Amino acid sequence: MGLTKKTYEVVADDIERKIRSGTFKPGDRLETIERQADFYHVARSTIREALGLLRAKGLVETIQGDGTFVATDMNTLLNESQDIISVSSELKHVLEVRRILELGAISLAVQNRTEDDVKALRHIVQQMQSALGNEDLSQLYDAKFHAGISVATHNPLVEKMMTSVMASISKTIQEIRRFWMQYEEGSFQALLEEHKAILDAIEQQDEERAIQLLSHHLEKPRESFISL
């Protein structure tokens, strides 16, 4: 499975995460194509392609002349995520789950990664760099990088578990990120450099360093948020 995504796929992934996390609920009307294009800072054609992908997955439905809506038959999809972790869980528990999953995943990714995995992750880091100053796109590529680590494990169960859990806690993770960005000077560049270092450790198959770097990466914003 490739990690290199086109812009419309990245946008579609973000909308899907919002559907899975309950930000967008069954029957909700999505913003107009024009407003979504403004929000994501992309062309209208990109939004149309993203919505087409979501329609193909059965996640949204378009009613001509009325707009695009989250599919009403979403109970199974939403329950799948909610069964794993409640979105109302305490912050401490949410962050513990993320830490356990991601540190285990990067250990396996270091062992199993291929050159294609490294190349794809490096492409995501380059996209992150080009998106500096655009918080919406930066968040999308940040999430894609962490998802990419699970893909590099080459264990479909790890990848599926990570996708489901991260979808459930995505709103909390976004709030932590926004808080940290607001109060940590130079945080945009700092986060980019951390991702580069993590990628280098994966490429060099240095498991100990990869775990150490990711642990620090996950812990720093948590400390800032909880110390408030």
C-alpha positions, -999 to +999 in steps of 0.1 A: +000+000+000+015+033-011+017+063+012+021+090-015-012+107-016-027+132-040-041+164-024-077+153-030-070+120-012-055+139+018-087+161+020-109+130+017-090+113+045-095+144+068-133+145+061-135+107+067-117+111+101-143+138+110-171+115+101-156+086+121-149+107+151-185+121+151-175+157+142-198+152+112-228+131+120-251+110+098-274+133+079-252+164+084-250+187+054-214+194+044-202+229+036-204+240+000-176+232-023-165+268-024-163+270+014-144+237+017-120+249-010-113+280+011-110+260+043-084+235+028-068+262+006-072+240-025-090+243-059-127+235-061-119+206-084-098+190-056-129+191-033-151+176-060-126+147-064-124+142-026-162+141-024-163+116-053-139+093-034-161+096-003-192+088-023-175+057-037-169+046-001-205+052+008-196+078+034-215+107+018-243+112-006-251+141-029-286+153-035-288+174-067-296+210-060-295+204-022-258+196-014-237+168+000-246+150+032-230+124+055-246+091+046-275+083+070-266+046+072-234+052+093-242+034+125-220+004+118-190+026+109-193+048+139-199+020+163-167+003+151-146+032+163-167+038+195-164+002+205-126+006+207-124+038+226-150+063+237-145+099+225-154+110+260-125+091+276-103+110+300-074+128+282-049+107+302-064+075+289-066+087+253-029+097+253-019+064+270-036+044+242-019+065+215+015+061+231+012+023+235+000+019+199+025+042+182+056+031+201+048-005+193+041+003+157+074+022+152+094-007+167+079-030+141+082-004+113+119-001+119+123-039+115+100-043+085+102-011+065+111-012+028+128+014+007+094+023-008+081+029+027+110+053+034+105+071+001+068+075+008+074+088+043+100+112+030+075+125+005+050+132+033+077+151+053+083+172+022+046+180+020+047+189+057+075+213+050+057+229+020+026+233+042+044+253+070+022+282+080-010+264+068-022+247+100-051+229+083-028+211+058+000+207+084-024+187+106-034+165+076+002+156+067+011+152+104-017+126+107-006+110+074+030+106+087+019+087+118-005+066+097+024+059+074+044+044+103+017+018+109+017+010+071+054+005+073+049-023+099+035-044+071+011-058+097-025-052+085-039-057+120-017-030+134-026-007+106-064-013+110-062-008+148-042+024+144-067+037+119-097+030+141-083+043+173-068+075+157-101+082+141-118+080+175-094+103+192-086+127+163-105+156+178-086+154+211-052+151+193-061+182+172-069+202+203-036+192+219-017+202+188-035+236+185-028+243+221+009+234+218+012+255+186-002+285+203+020+284+234+053+270+221+075+294+201+088+280+169+067+249+173+059+245+135+096+242+126+103+221+157+076+196+148+090+193+113+125+186+125+112+160+149+094+142+121+126+143+100+146+128+128+121+100+134+122+093+096+160+091+096+159+066+125+134+045+106+156+046+075+187+037+094+167+009+112+179+023+146+150+009+167+162+024+200+166+059+187+133+057+168+114+048+200+133+075+219+125+102+194+088+092+190+084+090+228+097+125+232+076+137+202+044+124+219+053+135+254+061+172+248+027+184+237+010+162+264+031+179+291+022+214+278-015+206+276-018+189+310+003+215+328-023+242+319 
